């Protein structure tokens, strides 16, 4: 049986769609857009963290499953964006490819 960590790793590094070759100038434009999106994602992660902590306070340590799953998906998106930004992958993250 696959653990949650195995599933997340598969979503980050598993089979990726074929990426089209692009010029360096176009890649720079995408990198700037993704950098802005990463900044927004960091803010969203902070908000989700605070909300989850409040939920856990109110539910005596039990986290909200939907917020936890959202955090996993957001983390995977951030990892995919970082891979594109550092040229470890030519596959752009959502919204240019499917959101896992």
C-alpha positions as CSV (number, residue, x, y, z in Angstrom):
1,X,0.0,0.0,0.0
2,X,1.3,3.4,-0.9
3,X,1.8,6.0,1.8
4,X,0.8,9.6,1.5
5,X,4.4,10.5,1.0
6,X,4.8,8.0,-1.9
7,X,1.7,9.5,-3.5
8,X,3.0,13.0,-3.2
9,X,6.4,12.1,-4.6
10,X,4.6,10.5,-7.6
11,X,2.6,13.6,-8.2
12,X,5.8,15.8,-8.1
13,X,8.3,13.6,-9.9
14,X,6.2,11.0,-11.7
15,X,5.4,10.9,-15.4
16,X,5.2,14.4,-16.8
17,X,3.6,15.7,-20.1
18,X,6.0,16.4,-22.9
19,X,7.2,20.0,-22.7
20,X,7.5,22.1,-25.8
21,X,10.9,23.7,-26.4
22,X,10.7,27.5,-25.8
23,X,13.2,30.3,-26.3
24,X,15.0,31.8,-23.3
25,X,13.2,35.1,-23.5
26,X,9.8,33.3,-23.3
27,X,11.1,31.2,-20.5
28,X,12.0,34.4,-18.6
29,X,8.5,35.7,-19.0
30,X,7.1,32.4,-17.6
31,X,9.7,32.5,-14.8
32,X,8.6,36.0,-13.8
33,X,4.9,35.0,-13.8
34,X,5.6,31.9,-11.8
35,X,7.7,33.9,-9.3
36,X,4.7,36.2,-8.7
37,X,2.4,33.1,-8.3
38,X,4.9,31.5,-5.9
39,X,4.7,34.7,-3.8
40,X,0.9,34.5,-3.8
41,X,1.1,30.8,-2.9
42,X,3.3,31.6,0.1
43,X,0.7,34.0,1.4
44,X,-2.1,31.4,0.8
45,X,-0.1,28.8,2.6
46,X,0.3,31.1,5.6
47,X,-3.4,31.8,5.7
48,X,-4.2,28.1,5.5
49,X,-1.7,27.4,8.2
50,X,-3.3,29.8,10.6
51,X,-6.8,28.5,9.8
52,X,-5.7,24.9,10.3
53,X,-4.1,25.8,13.7
54,X,-7.3,27.5,14.8
55,X,-9.3,24.4,13.7
56,X,-6.9,22.2,15.7
57,X,-7.3,24.4,18.8
58,X,-11.1,24.1,18.5
59,X,-11.1,20.4,17.8
60,X,-8.6,19.4,20.4
61,X,-5.7,18.7,18.1
62,X,-7.7,17.1,15.2
63,X,-6.8,18.8,11.8
64,X,-9.3,19.5,9.1
65,X,-8.8,16.9,6.3
66,X,-9.7,19.2,3.5
67,X,-7.2,21.9,4.6
68,X,-4.6,19.2,5.0
69,X,-5.2,17.9,1.4
70,X,-5.2,21.5,0.1
71,X,-1.8,22.0,1.8
72,X,-0.5,18.8,0.1
73,X,-1.7,20.0,-3.3
74,X,-0.3,23.5,-2.8
75,X,3.0,22.0,-1.7
76,X,3.2,19.8,-4.8
77,X,2.4,22.9,-7.0
78,X,5.1,24.8,-5.3
79,X,7.6,22.0,-5.9
80,X,6.7,21.8,-9.6
81,X,7.0,25.5,-9.9
82,X,10.4,25.4,-8.2
83,X,11.5,22.6,-10.6
84,X,10.6,24.8,-13.6
85,X,12.2,27.9,-12.1
86,X,15.5,26.1,-11.5
87,X,15.4,24.4,-14.9
88,X,15.1,20.9,-13.3
89,X,12.1,20.5,-15.5
90,X,10.7,22.1,-18.6
91,X,7.1,21.3,-17.6
92,X,5.4,24.4,-16.4
93,X,3.0,24.1,-13.4
94,X,-0.7,24.7,-13.4
95,X,-2.4,26.7,-15.1
96,X,-0.2,25.6,-18.1
97,X,-0.5,21.9,-17.3
98,X,-3.1,19.8,-15.4
99,X,-3.4,20.3,-11.7
100,X,-2.9,16.9,-10.2
